[in-house]
Amino acid sequence: MEGLKYADITQKIIGASFEVHKFLGNGFQEVIYQRALGYEMSQVGLQFVREIEQNIFYKDLDKPIGTRRADFVVEGKVLVELKAVINLEDVHLAQALNYLKVYKLEVGLLINFGSKSMTFKRLVR
């Protein structure tokens, strides 16, 4: 992962995620993993905000057409979206990429705790 943008941050997030999955395994609701990951990230010194609501704008409309909440924004630089599904699907990837766009962030992680082994995808906008 060396040489990748924000590799130091994403490595800590991924390590914290493996720690959560090692302890909890699969089969819990997403919110359980979210709370556990928040704990683990704070243990490794990462600053983050959870479930920040972001307005969604369409074209030149002055008012937002809705809002979205990403699971985490870490160090103000990395978006983290969690899932607890058997397999990540294209729709999950599209959602995370859209979040990167509306949050105006370049790097994200899509992390899935729902399969036997924790899986993740690193996303770059």
DRENDO-1510 file (C-alpha; in Angstrom, 1 decimal, always signed):
<recs>
REC; n; res; u; v; w
REC; 1; MET; +0.0; +0.0; +0.0 .
REC; 2; GLU; +3.0; +2.2; +0.2 .
REC; 3; GLY; +2.9; +5.2; -2.2 .
REC; 4; LEU; -0.9; +5.3; -2.2 .
REC; 5; LYS; -2.6; +8.5; -1.1 .
REC; 6; TYR; -3.3; +8.5; +2.7 .
REC; 7; ALA; -1.9; +5.0; +3.0 .
REC; 8; ASP; -0.9; +5.6; +6.6 .
REC; 9; ILE; -4.6; +6.3; +7.5 .
REC; 10; THR; -6.1; +3.5; +5.4 .
REC; 11; GLN; -3.7; +0.9; +6.8 .
REC; 12; LYS; -4.8; +1.9; +10.4 .
REC; 13; ILE; -8.5; +1.7; +9.4 .
REC; 14; ILE; -8.0; -1.7; +7.7 .
REC; 15; GLY; -6.1; -3.0; +10.7 .
REC; 16; ALA; -8.8; -1.8; +13.1 .
REC; 17; SER; -11.4; -3.5; +10.9 .
REC; 18; PHE; -9.6; -6.8; +10.9 .
REC; 19; GLU; -9.4; -6.5; +14.7 .
REC; 20; VAL; -13.2; -6.0; +14.9 .
REC; 21; HIS; -13.9; -8.9; +12.5 .
REC; 22; LYS; -11.5; -11.2; +14.4 .
REC; 23; PHE; -13.4; -10.5; +17.7 .
REC; 24; LEU; -17.0; -10.3; +16.4 .
REC; 25; GLY; -16.9; -12.5; +13.3 .
REC; 26; ASN; -19.8; -12.1; +10.8 .
REC; 27; GLY; -23.6; -12.1; +11.5 .
REC; 28; PHE; -24.2; -8.8; +13.3 .
REC; 29; GLN; -26.0; -5.7; +12.1 .
REC; 30; GLU; -23.9; -3.0; +10.5 .
REC; 31; VAL; -24.4; -0.6; +13.5 .
REC; 32; ILE; -22.6; -3.1; +15.8 .
REC; 33; TYR; -19.5; -3.1; +13.5 .
REC; 34; GLN; -19.7; +0.6; +13.2 .
REC; 35; ARG; -19.6; +1.1; +17.0 .
REC; 36; ALA; -16.8; -1.5; +17.4 .
REC; 37; LEU; -14.8; +0.1; +14.6 .
REC; 38; GLY; -15.2; +3.5; +16.2 .
REC; 39; TYR; -13.6; +2.1; +19.3 .
REC; 40; GLU; -10.8; +0.4; +17.5 .
REC; 41; MET; -10.0; +3.5; +15.4 .
REC; 42; SER; -9.8; +5.6; +18.6 .
REC; 43; GLN; -7.4; +3.0; +20.1 .
REC; 44; VAL; -5.0; +3.6; +17.2 .
REC; 45; GLY; -5.2; +7.4; +17.5 .
REC; 46; LEU; -7.4; +8.1; +14.4 .
REC; 47; GLN; -9.7; +11.1; +14.6 .
REC; 48; PHE; -13.1; +10.6; +12.9 .
REC; 49; VAL; -16.7; +11.8; +12.7 .
REC; 50; ARG; -19.5; +9.3; +12.4 .
REC; 51; GLU; -22.7; +9.6; +10.3 .
REC; 52; ILE; -22.3; +13.2; +9.2 .
REC; 53; GLU; -25.2; +14.3; +7.1 .
REC; 54; GLN; -24.3; +15.7; +3.7 .
REC; 55; ASN; -26.7; +17.6; +1.4 .
REC; 56; ILE; -27.2; +16.3; -2.1 .
REC; 57; PHE; -27.6; +19.0; -4.7 .
REC; 58; TYR; -28.9; +18.6; -8.3 .
REC; 59; LYS; -27.6; +20.7; -11.1 .
REC; 60; ASP; -28.2; +24.4; -10.3 .
REC; 61; LEU; -31.0; +24.0; -7.8 .
REC; 62; ASP; -30.4; +26.2; -4.7 .
REC; 63; LYS; -31.9; +23.7; -2.3 .
REC; 64; PRO; -30.7; +20.2; -1.6 .
REC; 65; ILE; -32.8; +17.3; -3.0 .
REC; 66; GLY; -31.9; +15.1; -0.1 .
REC; 67; THR; -29.2; +14.1; +2.3 .
REC; 68; ARG; -26.9; +11.1; +2.8 .
REC; 69; ARG; -24.9; +9.8; +5.7 .
REC; 70; ALA; -21.5; +8.2; +5.4 .
REC; 71; ASP; -20.5; +5.9; +8.2 .
REC; 72; PHE; -17.2; +7.6; +8.9 .
REC; 73; VAL; -15.0; +10.4; +7.7 .
REC; 74; VAL; -11.5; +9.7; +9.1 .
REC; 75; GLU; -8.9; +12.4; +9.7 .
REC; 76; GLY; -11.1; +14.7; +7.4 .
REC; 77; LYS; -9.6; +12.8; +4.5 .
REC; 78; VAL; -10.8; +9.2; +4.1 .
REC; 79; LEU; -14.4; +8.1; +3.7 .
REC; 80; VAL; -15.3; +4.8; +5.3 .
REC; 81; GLU; -18.5; +3.0; +4.3 .
REC; 82; LEU; -19.4; -0.2; +6.2 .
REC; 83; LYS; -21.6; -3.1; +5.0 .
REC; 84; ALA; -22.6; -6.4; +6.7 .
REC; 85; VAL; -23.7; -8.4; +3.7 .
REC; 86; ILE; -22.6; -11.8; +2.4 .
REC; 87; ASN; -21.1; -10.3; -0.8 .
REC; 88; LEU; -20.4; -6.8; -1.8 .
REC; 89; GLU; -22.3; -5.9; -5.0 .
REC; 90; ASP; -22.0; -3.1; -7.6 .
REC; 91; VAL; -24.7; -1.1; -5.9 .
REC; 92; HIS; -22.5; -0.9; -2.7 .
REC; 93; LEU; -19.5; +0.3; -4.8 .
REC; 94; ALA; -21.7; +2.9; -6.6 .
REC; 95; GLN; -23.0; +4.2; -3.3 .
REC; 96; ALA; -19.5; +4.6; -1.8 .
REC; 97; LEU; -18.2; +6.3; -4.9 .
REC; 98; ASN; -21.2; +8.7; -4.8 .
REC; 99; TYR; -20.4; +9.5; -1.2 .
REC; 100; LEU; -16.8; +10.3; -2.2 .
REC; 101; LYS; -18.2; +12.7; -4.7 .
REC; 102; VAL; -20.7; +14.5; -2.5 .
REC; 103; TYR; -18.3; +14.7; +0.4 .
REC; 104; LYS; -15.6; +16.0; -1.9 .
REC; 105; LEU; -13.1; +13.4; -0.8 .
REC; 106; GLU; -10.6; +11.6; -2.9 .
REC; 107; VAL; -10.0; +8.3; -1.0 .
REC; 108; GLY; -12.5; +5.9; +0.6 .
REC; 109; LEU; -12.8; +2.4; +2.0 .
REC; 110; LEU; -15.8; +0.1; +1.5 .
REC; 111; ILE; -15.5; -2.5; +4.2 .
REC; 112; ASN; -17.7; -5.6; +4.5 .
REC; 113; PHE; -18.0; -7.5; +7.8 .
REC; 114; GLY; -20.8; -9.8; +6.6 .
REC; 115; SER; -18.7; -12.5; +4.9 .
REC; 116; LYS; -16.7; -15.2; +6.7 .
REC; 117; SER; -13.5; -13.2; +6.0 .
REC; 118; MET; -13.6; -9.4; +6.2 .
REC; 119; THR; -13.3; -7.8; +2.8 .
REC; 120; PHE; -12.6; -4.3; +1.7 .
REC; 121; LYS; -12.2; -2.2; -1.4 .
REC; 122; ARG; -10.0; +0.9; -1.6 .
REC; 123; LEU; -11.7; +3.6; -3.6 .
REC; 124; VAL; -10.1; +6.7; -5.3 .
REC; 125; ARG; -12.1; +9.5; -6.9 .
</recs>
